[in-house]
Amino acid sequence: MTPEAIAALRQDLPFAEPFHYYRDRESAWLLQARMPGDMHVRDVRQGPLAKLLDRPLIKPLTAAGGGMLRRNDLRMLARADCAFDYDGLTAAGYGALETVFDTAWMDFEITYEGWGDSDWRWAQMSRPGVNLVLQLGFPSDHGALLERTVGAKERSKFESSLHPVRYDGRPTLAWSRLDIDTATGTALIEEVQCDWLRYVRAVLRHLKQQQPRSRQMRVTQEYEMALTAQYDKVWSRALLLAVLILLRDRLGIETIFMHQPIPGALMKWIVNDPPPVSLYSALPKAFCFEPTRDVPPFLRVKRRKHLRKLARNKPLFWKMAF
């Protein structure tokens, strides 16, 4: 993306906005976004969305729906944080919605930033230009946890000036870098990353070696345990859902690509310290991305030489089409 394209996009986006996540929200969103209308459950089971039917939020809905899956019910479950009209909601939908309202919600905060450098290889980008960064800020109750344990003044230990994070307001739990081409209705998810948890664990390892009986070691251990329990299995799903809602629902993007582990490392010039493989394998699988040898249109010519180096019988990207 060009700096001008980033500037135009950011003019239409708020500086900060709330993003509520509740367990399994992504399953309802994915089904309502990709189903053409109401469908028989048996037909959904024969398609690429079949795995979503057994997710905790969706399974009771299918069991009580008389063999049908109503798109309106799913839309309500996916957007339970919005004001809407309950007309048309089935009895099964009401029951599922009550489950949503009875579960714990996380009030994340989304902010946006640009990311790019004249040395696009150093910036780990697939082509020269600028990426849009979606930053997922901690929920509101994190501030009290941070203050009670390691102390709010210690946040700088868990942030890197070389990464696209916020240094004021709510700390950035995780972020995603996006390359968007509105002309073709295509986007590439360049990166999903969480440094905060990793840095907390690095600090804890150091304290265990150097100051095992210190108060700082004890409170850091308490903080790390709380973070792991609350966010370890949540941050990547909440982040990717926020990205998909932005791309499809707000920007009208119809085709979304995501990197595969090995091709992605090559395309982004990553030689050392690659990201966890699960973020570019298990995560897109859970969101029903499909492996493909197709390539984002804006990379086909620019990176043709590098794409030829990759195995010809293996997928190059993950792809989701609406």
Secondary structure, DSSP 8 states (H G I E B T S, - for coil): --HHHHHHHHHTS-SEEEEEEETTHHHHHHHHHH-SS-EEHHHHHTSTTGGGGGSTTTHHHHHTTTTEE-HHHHHHHHTTTS----TT--HHHHHHHHHHHHS-EEEEEEEEEEE--SSTTTTT-SSSS-EEEEEEE--TTHHHHHHHTT-GGGGGGG--TTS---SSSS-EEEEEEEEEETTTTEEEEEEEE--HHHHHHHHHHHHHHH-TTSHHHHHHHHHHHHHHHHHTTTHHHHHHHHHHIIIIIIT---EEEEE-HHHHHHHTT--SS---GGGGTHHHHHTT-EEES---GGGTTTTHHHHTTS-TTS--EEEEE-
